[in-house]
Each structure stands twice: as structure tokens, then as C-alpha cells.
Amino acid sequence: MKQPLLHNKTAATFNSEYHFQVGVAVLLTKIGLFFVFNN
């Protein structure tokens, strides 16, 4: 009975970490493009 709960918690944690990494990647990409276009 505990397995589905554990799976859902793990999925939620993975989802939030995934969105965080995507946000960081987008931010770094924007910063990189900013420097490229200003040089």
C-alpha cells in the first residue's frame, strides 16, 4: 500500500527538479545570447 504513495512523491520531486533545471537552462541560454549579441 505504501508503494504508490512513494512513487507519487518521487515523481513529484523529479518533476519539480526537472522544471527547476529547465528554468536554469533557459536562464543561462538567455544570458549567453545576451553576451553574444552585445559583443
N, CA, C and O atoms as a CHARMM CRD file, in Angstrom:
* protein
*
  156
    1    1 MET  N      0.83200  -1.20800   0.00000 PROA 1      0.00000
    2    1 MET  CA     0.00000   0.00000   0.00000 PROA 1      0.00000
    3    1 MET  C      0.87200   1.26600   0.00000 PROA 1      0.00000
    4    1 MET  O      0.43900   2.32100  -0.46400 PROA 1      0.00000
    5    2 LYS  N      2.07800   1.15600   0.51300 PROA 2      0.00000
    6    2 LYS  CA     2.93000   2.34800   0.58400 PROA 2      0.00000
    7    2 LYS  C      3.64400   2.64100  -0.74400 PROA 2      0.00000
    8    2 LYS  O      4.11000   3.75600  -0.97500 PROA 2      0.00000
    9    3 GLN  N      3.72200   1.63300  -1.60300 PROA 3      0.00000
   10    3 GLN  CA     4.47700   1.81700  -2.84200 PROA 3      0.00000
   11    3 GLN  C      3.92200   2.93200  -3.74200 PROA 3      0.00000
   12    3 GLN  O      4.69900   3.75900  -4.21800 PROA 3      0.00000
   13    4 PRO  N      2.59100   2.98100  -3.99300 PROA 4      0.00000
   14    4 PRO  CA     2.07700   4.06100  -4.85600 PROA 4      0.00000
   15    4 PRO  C      2.35800   5.45300  -4.27800 PROA 4      0.00000
   16    4 PRO  O      2.66800   6.38100  -5.02500 PROA 4      0.00000
   17    5 LEU  N      2.25100   5.59900  -2.95000 PROA 5      0.00000
   18    5 LEU  CA     2.49300   6.89300  -2.32400 PROA 5      0.00000
   19    5 LEU  C      3.94500   7.30400  -2.52100 PROA 5      0.00000
   20    5 LEU  O      4.24200   8.45500  -2.84000 PROA 5      0.00000
   21    6 LEU  N      4.84900   6.33900  -2.32500 PROA 6      0.00000
   22    6 LEU  CA     6.26800   6.61200  -2.50700 PROA 6      0.00000
   23    6 LEU  C      6.55400   6.98300  -3.95900 PROA 6      0.00000
   24    6 LEU  O      7.33900   7.89000  -4.23800 PROA 6      0.00000
   25    7 HSD  N      5.90800   6.27100  -4.87600 PROA 7      0.00000
   26    7 HSD  CA     6.11300   6.54500  -6.29900 PROA 7      0.00000
   27    7 HSD  C      5.62100   7.94400  -6.63700 PROA 7      0.00000
   28    7 HSD  O      6.28600   8.66500  -7.38000 PROA 7      0.00000
   29    8 ASN  N      4.46600   8.34200  -6.10400 PROA 8      0.00000
   30    8 ASN  CA     3.92200   9.66100  -6.39600 PROA 8      0.00000
   31    8 ASN  C      4.81900  10.75400  -5.83600 PROA 8      0.00000
   32    8 ASN  O      5.04000  11.77900  -6.48100 PROA 8      0.00000
   33    9 LYS  N      5.33500  10.53000  -4.63100 PROA 9      0.00000
   34    9 LYS  CA     6.23300  11.52300  -4.03000 PROA 9      0.00000
   35    9 LYS  C      7.51000  11.65500  -4.85300 PROA 9      0.00000
   36    9 LYS  O      8.00300  12.76100  -5.07800 PROA 9      0.00000
   37   10 THR  N      8.04100  10.51800  -5.29900 PROA 10     0.00000
   38   10 THR  CA     9.26000  10.55100  -6.11200 PROA 10     0.00000
   39   10 THR  C      8.99600  11.25200  -7.43100 PROA 10     0.00000
   40   10 THR  O      9.82900  12.03200  -7.89100 PROA 10     0.00000
   41   11 ALA  N      7.86200  10.99100  -8.04500 PROA 11     0.00000
   42   11 ALA  CA     7.51700  11.61300  -9.31900 PROA 11     0.00000
   43   11 ALA  C      7.36300  13.11900  -9.14300 PROA 11     0.00000
   44   11 ALA  O      7.80000  13.88800 -10.00000 PROA 11     0.00000
   45   12 ALA  N      6.75300  13.54700  -8.05100 PROA 12     0.00000
   46   12 ALA  CA     6.55900  14.97100  -7.80700 PROA 12     0.00000
   47   12 ALA  C      7.90700  15.65300  -7.59000 PROA 12     0.00000
   48   12 ALA  O      8.13900  16.75600  -8.08300 PROA 12     0.00000
   49   13 THR  N      8.78800  14.99300  -6.85400 PROA 13     0.00000
   50   13 THR  CA    10.11800  15.56100  -6.61000 PROA 13     0.00000
   51   13 THR  C     10.89400  15.65500  -7.91300 PROA 13     0.00000
   52   13 THR  O     11.54100  16.66700  -8.18300 PROA 13     0.00000
   53   14 PHE  N     10.83200  14.60200  -8.72100 PROA 14     0.00000
   54   14 PHE  CA    11.52700  14.60300 -10.00900 PROA 14     0.00000
   55   14 PHE  C     10.96900  15.69400 -10.90700 PROA 14     0.00000
   56   14 PHE  O     11.72500  16.37100 -11.60400 PROA 14     0.00000
   57   15 ASN  N      9.64300  15.87200 -10.89800 PROA 15     0.00000
   58   15 ASN  CA     9.00200  16.86800 -11.74600 PROA 15     0.00000
   59   15 ASN  C      9.45800  18.26100 -11.36300 PROA 15     0.00000
   60   15 ASN  O      9.78100  19.06500 -12.23700 PROA 15     0.00000
   61   16 SER  N      9.49000  18.56600 -10.05900 PROA 16     0.00000
   62   16 SER  CA     9.89300  19.90100  -9.62000 PROA 16     0.00000
   63   16 SER  C     11.36900  20.14300  -9.93800 PROA 16     0.00000
   64   16 SER  O     11.74100  21.23800 -10.35800 PROA 16     0.00000
   65   17 GLU  N     12.21400  19.12000  -9.73700 PROA 17     0.00000
   66   17 GLU  CA    13.63700  19.26600 -10.05600 PROA 17     0.00000
   67   17 GLU  C     13.83000  19.44900 -11.55900 PROA 17     0.00000
   68   17 GLU  O     14.69700  20.21200 -11.98600 PROA 17     0.00000
   69   18 TYR  N     13.02300  18.75100 -12.36300 PROA 18     0.00000
   70   18 TYR  CA    13.12100  18.87200 -13.81900 PROA 18     0.00000
   71   18 TYR  C     12.77500  20.28700 -14.25600 PROA 18     0.00000
   72   18 TYR  O     13.48500  20.88500 -15.06500 PROA 18     0.00000
   73   19 HSD  N     11.66600  20.82800 -13.71100 PROA 19     0.00000
   74   19 HSD  CA    11.26500  22.18500 -14.07800 PROA 19     0.00000
   75   19 HSD  C     12.31300  23.19500 -13.62700 PROA 19     0.00000
   76   19 HSD  O     12.56900  24.17800 -14.32300 PROA 19     0.00000
   77   20 PHE  N     12.92100  22.95800 -12.46300 PROA 20     0.00000
   78   20 PHE  CA    13.96000  23.86000 -11.96800 PROA 20     0.00000
   79   20 PHE  C     15.16100  23.85500 -12.90700 PROA 20     0.00000
   80   20 PHE  O     15.70700  24.91000 -13.22600 PROA 20     0.00000
   81   21 GLN  N     15.57400  22.66300 -13.35000 PROA 21     0.00000
   82   21 GLN  CA    16.72500  22.56000 -14.24600 PROA 21     0.00000
   83   21 GLN  C     16.42200  23.20900 -15.59000 PROA 21     0.00000
   84   21 GLN  O     17.28900  23.84900 -16.18500 PROA 21     0.00000
   85   22 VAL  N     15.19100  23.04500 -16.06600 PROA 22     0.00000
   86   22 VAL  CA    14.81100  23.66300 -17.33900 PROA 22     0.00000
   87   22 VAL  C     14.85600  25.18400 -17.20100 PROA 22     0.00000
   88   22 VAL  O     15.31500  25.88200 -18.10500 PROA 22     0.00000
   89   23 GLY  N     14.37800  25.69000 -16.06700 PROA 23     0.00000
   90   23 GLY  CA    14.39200  27.13900 -15.83500 PROA 23     0.00000
   91   23 GLY  C     15.81000  27.67200 -15.81400 PROA 23     0.00000
   92   23 GLY  O     16.08600  28.72600 -16.38600 PROA 23     0.00000
   93   24 VAL  N     16.71500  26.95500 -15.15900 PROA 24     0.00000
   94   24 VAL  CA    18.12100  27.37400 -15.10600 PROA 24     0.00000
   95   24 VAL  C     18.73400  27.33100 -16.50500 PROA 24     0.00000
   96   24 VAL  O     19.47300  28.23800 -16.88900 PROA 24     0.00000
   97   25 ALA  N     18.43200  26.28800 -17.25900 PROA 25     0.00000
   98   25 ALA  CA    18.98100  26.15700 -18.60900 PROA 25     0.00000
   99   25 ALA  C     18.50400  27.30500 -19.49200 PROA 25     0.00000
  100   25 ALA  O     19.28900  27.86600 -20.25700 PROA 25     0.00000
  101   26 VAL  N     17.22600  27.65600 -19.39200 PROA 26     0.00000
  102   26 VAL  CA    16.67900  28.76200 -20.18700 PROA 26     0.00000
  103   26 VAL  C     17.34300  30.07500 -19.77900 PROA 26     0.00000
  104   26 VAL  O     17.69000  30.89600 -20.62800 PROA 26     0.00000
  105   27 LEU  N     17.51300  30.26100 -18.48100 PROA 27     0.00000
  106   27 LEU  CA    18.14300  31.49000 -17.99200 PROA 27     0.00000
  107   27 LEU  C     19.57800  31.59900 -18.50100 PROA 27     0.00000
  108   27 LEU  O     19.99500  32.66200 -18.96000 PROA 27     0.00000
  109   28 LEU  N     20.33400  30.50200 -18.42100 PROA 28     0.00000
  110   28 LEU  CA    21.72100  30.52500 -18.89900 PROA 28     0.00000
  111   28 LEU  C     21.77000  30.77100 -20.40400 PROA 28     0.00000
  112   28 LEU  O     22.66000  31.46400 -20.89700 PROA 28     0.00000
  113   29 THR  N     20.81400  30.20200 -21.13000 PROA 29     0.00000
  114   29 THR  CA    20.76800  30.40900 -22.58000 PROA 29     0.00000
  115   29 THR  C     20.52000  31.87200 -22.90300 PROA 29     0.00000
  116   29 THR  O     21.15500  32.42900 -23.79900 PROA 29     0.00000
  117   30 LYS  N     19.59100  32.50300 -22.17100 PROA 30     0.00000
  118   30 LYS  CA    19.30000  33.91700 -22.40200 PROA 30     0.00000
  119   30 LYS  C     20.51400  34.77900 -22.08700 PROA 30     0.00000
  120   30 LYS  O     20.81600  35.72100 -22.82000 PROA 30     0.00000
  121   31 ILE  N     21.21400  34.46100 -20.99800 PROA 31     0.00000
  122   31 ILE  CA    22.41700  35.21500 -20.63100 PROA 31     0.00000
  123   31 ILE  C     23.48200  35.02800 -21.71300 PROA 31     0.00000
  124   31 ILE  O     24.14700  35.98600 -22.10900 PROA 31     0.00000
  125   32 GLY  N     23.64000  33.79700 -22.18600 PROA 32     0.00000
  126   32 GLY  CA    24.62700  33.52500 -23.22900 PROA 32     0.00000
  127   32 GLY  C     24.31000  34.28900 -24.50300 PROA 32     0.00000
  128   32 GLY  O     25.20800  34.89000 -25.09400 PROA 32     0.00000
  129   33 LEU  N     23.06200  34.28400 -24.93900 PROA 33     0.00000
  130   33 LEU  CA    22.67100  35.02800 -26.13400 PROA 33     0.00000
  131   33 LEU  C     22.85600  36.52400 -25.92500 PROA 33     0.00000
  132   33 LEU  O     23.22900  37.23900 -26.85500 PROA 33     0.00000
  133   34 PHE  N     22.59900  36.99900 -24.71700 PROA 34     0.00000
  134   34 PHE  CA    22.76700  38.42300 -24.40700 PROA 34     0.00000
  135   34 PHE  C     24.21600  38.85200 -24.63200 PROA 34     0.00000
  136   34 PHE  O     24.47800  39.89200 -25.23600 PROA 34     0.00000
  137   35 PHE  N     25.15800  38.03400 -24.13500 PROA 35     0.00000
  138   35 PHE  CA    26.57800  38.37100 -24.30500 PROA 35     0.00000
  139   35 PHE  C     26.99900  38.22900 -25.76600 PROA 35     0.00000
  140   35 PHE  O     27.80400  39.02100 -26.25600 PROA 35     0.00000
  141   36 VAL  N     26.46400  37.22900 -26.46300 PROA 36     0.00000
  142   36 VAL  CA    26.83500  37.01800 -27.86400 PROA 36     0.00000
  143   36 VAL  C     26.40400  38.21500 -28.70900 PROA 36     0.00000
  144   36 VAL  O     27.16800  38.69200 -29.54700 PROA 36     0.00000
  145   37 PHE  N     25.18600  38.69900 -28.49000 PROA 37     0.00000
  146   37 PHE  CA    24.68400  39.79600 -29.31300 PROA 37     0.00000
  147   37 PHE  C     25.27700  41.14100 -28.92000 PROA 37     0.00000
  148   37 PHE  O     25.22200  42.09100 -29.70200 PROA 37     0.00000
  149   38 ASN  N     25.84000  41.23600 -27.72600 PROA 38     0.00000
  150   38 ASN  CA    26.42800  42.50400 -27.30000 PROA 38     0.00000
  151   38 ASN  C     27.91100  42.59500 -27.62000 PROA 38     0.00000
  152   38 ASN  O     28.51700  43.64900 -27.42900 PROA 38     0.00000
  153   39 ASN  N     28.51000  41.50300 -28.10700 PROA 39     0.00000
  154   39 ASN  CA    29.94700  41.55000 -28.40200 PROA 39     0.00000
  155   39 ASN  C     30.20700  41.69200 -29.89600 PROA 39     0.00000
  156   39 ASN  O     31.36200  41.74700 -30.31900 PROA 39     0.00000
